[in-house]
């Protein structure tokens, strides 16, 4: 049962776990959209620390019903049955980070881009390192597809969830399902 909200109290941040072959991924959403997708086997303390930084004062509330549309979309993607995400995202970041994350969402399914490509696409071709930092701060793994960014020479580069997961996601997109 949900408790009544006090006027002007921060909106809750809803969370749940998405079961995957690599482990359970913590996910969180606001009433506006998906706000966080973590890494498998991540301690709940990491979600709590992120929430206190990005949504200060918002209580964390486990709610399977609110997270159901996000879990369905992400699970379908991870099983190779879906290549896009329809639910909205509610991410917090600097204007630069938001621009980078928007550029990531524009990378077509099954394709990759380099950090330099992303920097150029946001009109900041000299900001390659800053682009890498912004990508590393992406709070919504998979739905904001930072796994599609590789080194300029085609090598796999860092990924918050590890290079094995990045490789798995890229292979899934290459072999899993054809674009809709």
C-alpha positions as CSV (number, residue, x, y, z in Angstrom):
1,X,0.0,0.0,0.0
2,X,1.4,3.4,-1.0
3,X,1.5,6.0,1.7
4,X,0.0,9.4,1.1
5,X,2.5,12.0,-0.1
6,X,3.1,15.1,1.9
7,X,2.6,18.3,-0.2
8,X,5.9,19.3,-1.9
9,X,7.6,16.1,-0.8
10,X,10.0,14.7,-3.5
11,X,8.5,12.2,-5.9
12,X,9.6,8.6,-5.1
13,X,12.1,6.8,-7.2
14,X,10.8,3.3,-8.0
15,X,13.1,0.4,-8.3
16,X,13.2,-3.3,-9.1
17,X,15.5,-6.0,-10.3
18,X,15.7,-7.3,-13.9
19,X,16.7,-11.0,-14.0
20,X,19.2,-11.7,-16.7
21,X,21.6,-14.6,-17.5
22,X,24.5,-12.4,-16.3
23,X,22.7,-11.6,-13.0
24,X,20.1,-9.2,-11.7
25,X,20.3,-5.7,-13.0
26,X,18.9,-3.0,-10.7
27,X,16.7,-0.5,-12.5
28,X,14.9,2.6,-11.3
29,X,12.4,5.0,-12.7
30,X,10.5,8.2,-11.8
31,X,7.0,8.9,-12.8
32,X,8.5,10.5,-16.0
33,X,10.6,7.6,-17.2
34,X,13.5,5.2,-16.8
35,X,16.2,6.8,-14.8
36,X,18.8,4.1,-14.1
37,X,19.9,0.7,-15.3
38,X,22.8,-0.8,-13.3
39,X,25.1,-3.7,-13.7
40,X,24.5,-7.3,-12.7
41,X,25.5,-8.2,-9.2
42,X,25.7,-4.6,-8.3
43,X,25.1,-4.0,-4.6
44,X,21.9,-2.1,-3.7
45,X,24.2,0.5,-2.0
46,X,25.3,1.6,-5.5
47,X,21.7,2.3,-6.5
48,X,21.1,4.2,-3.2
49,X,24.3,6.3,-3.7
50,X,23.3,7.2,-7.2
51,X,19.7,8.1,-6.1
52,X,21.0,10.4,-3.4
53,X,23.2,12.2,-5.9
54,X,20.8,12.5,-8.8
55,X,17.4,12.5,-7.0
56,X,18.2,14.0,-3.5
57,X,15.4,13.5,-1.0
58,X,13.4,11.1,-3.3
59,X,12.6,8.0,-1.3
60,X,13.5,4.7,-3.0
61,X,10.4,2.5,-3.2
62,X,10.5,-1.0,-4.6
63,X,7.6,-1.3,-7.1
64,X,7.3,-4.1,-9.6
65,X,4.2,-2.6,-11.2
66,X,5.7,0.7,-12.1
67,X,8.9,-0.9,-13.4
68,X,7.0,-3.6,-15.5
69,X,7.1,-1.7,-18.8
70,X,10.8,-1.1,-18.5
71,X,11.5,-4.7,-17.5
72,X,9.5,-6.0,-20.4
73,X,11.4,-3.8,-22.9
74,X,14.9,-4.5,-21.5
75,X,14.2,-8.2,-21.1
76,X,13.0,-8.4,-24.7
77,X,16.1,-6.7,-25.9
78,X,18.4,-8.9,-23.9
79,X,16.7,-12.0,-25.4
80,X,17.2,-10.7,-28.9
81,X,13.6,-10.0,-29.6
82,X,13.6,-6.2,-29.6
83,X,15.9,-3.5,-31.0
84,X,14.4,-0.3,-29.7
85,X,13.1,1.1,-26.4
86,X,9.7,2.8,-26.3
87,X,9.4,3.9,-22.7
88,X,10.7,7.4,-21.9
89,X,13.9,8.1,-20.0
90,X,14.3,10.6,-17.2
91,X,18.0,11.2,-16.8
92,X,19.8,13.9,-14.9
93,X,23.1,15.3,-16.2
94,X,24.8,18.4,-17.4
95,X,23.8,19.9,-20.8
96,X,27.0,18.3,-22.3
97,X,26.1,14.9,-20.9
98,X,22.6,15.1,-22.1
99,X,23.8,16.0,-25.6
100,X,26.1,13.0,-25.6
101,X,23.4,10.6,-24.3
102,X,21.0,11.9,-27.0
103,X,23.7,11.2,-29.6
104,X,24.1,7.7,-28.3
105,X,20.3,7.1,-28.7
106,X,20.7,8.1,-32.3
107,X,23.2,5.3,-33.1
108,X,21.1,2.7,-35.1
109,X,20.7,-0.8,-33.7
110,X,23.5,-3.1,-34.8
111,X,25.9,-0.2,-35.6
112,X,28.8,1.3,-33.7
113,X,30.4,4.8,-33.6
114,X,33.7,6.0,-32.2
115,X,34.1,8.5,-29.4
116,X,35.3,11.0,-32.1
117,X,32.1,10.3,-34.1
118,X,30.0,11.2,-31.1
119,X,32.1,14.3,-30.4
120,X,31.6,15.5,-34.0
121,X,27.9,14.7,-33.9
122,X,27.4,17.1,-31.0
123,X,29.5,19.8,-32.6
124,X,32.4,19.4,-30.3
125,X,35.0,17.5,-32.3
126,X,37.9,18.3,-29.9
127,X,36.0,17.0,-26.9
128,X,36.7,13.3,-27.4
129,X,37.9,12.8,-23.8
130,X,35.0,14.7,-22.4
131,X,32.6,12.5,-24.5
132,X,34.2,9.4,-23.0
133,X,33.7,10.8,-19.5
134,X,30.0,11.6,-20.3
135,X,29.5,8.1,-21.7
136,X,31.0,6.7,-18.6
137,X,28.4,8.6,-16.5
138,X,25.5,7.2,-18.5
139,X,23.0,6.1,-15.8
140,X,20.8,4.1,-18.2
141,X,22.8,1.2,-19.6
142,X,21.4,-0.5,-22.6
143,X,18.5,1.9,-23.2
144,X,21.0,4.7,-23.8
145,X,23.3,2.4,-25.8
146,X,26.8,3.4,-24.7
147,X,27.8,-0.2,-25.6
148,X,27.7,0.9,-29.3
149,X,30.7,3.2,-28.8
150,X,34.1,1.7,-29.7
151,X,37.6,2.9,-30.2
152,X,38.5,4.7,-33.4
153,X,40.5,1.7,-34.5
154,X,37.5,-0.6,-33.9
155,X,38.6,-2.0,-30.6
156,X,36.3,-2.5,-27.7
157,X,36.9,0.1,-25.0
158,X,35.7,0.5,-21.4
159,X,32.2,-0.2,-20.3
160,X,30.8,0.2,-16.8
161,X,29.4,-3.4,-16.9
162,X,32.7,-4.8,-18.3
163,X,34.0,-5.6,-21.7
164,X,32.4,-9.1,-21.7
165,X,28.9,-7.6,-21.3
166,X,29.7,-5.0,-24.0
167,X,30.8,-7.8,-26.3
168,X,27.7,-9.7,-25.5
169,X,25.4,-6.7,-26.3
170,X,27.2,-6.0,-29.6
171,X,27.1,-9.7,-30.7
172,X,23.4,-9.8,-29.8
173,X,22.8,-6.8,-32.0
174,X,24.8,-8.3,-34.8
175,X,23.2,-11.7,-34.6
176,X,20.1,-11.5,-32.4
177,X,17.3,-10.0,-34.4
178,X,16.9,-7.9,-37.4
179,X,15.9,-4.3,-37.1
180,X,12.2,-3.6,-37.2
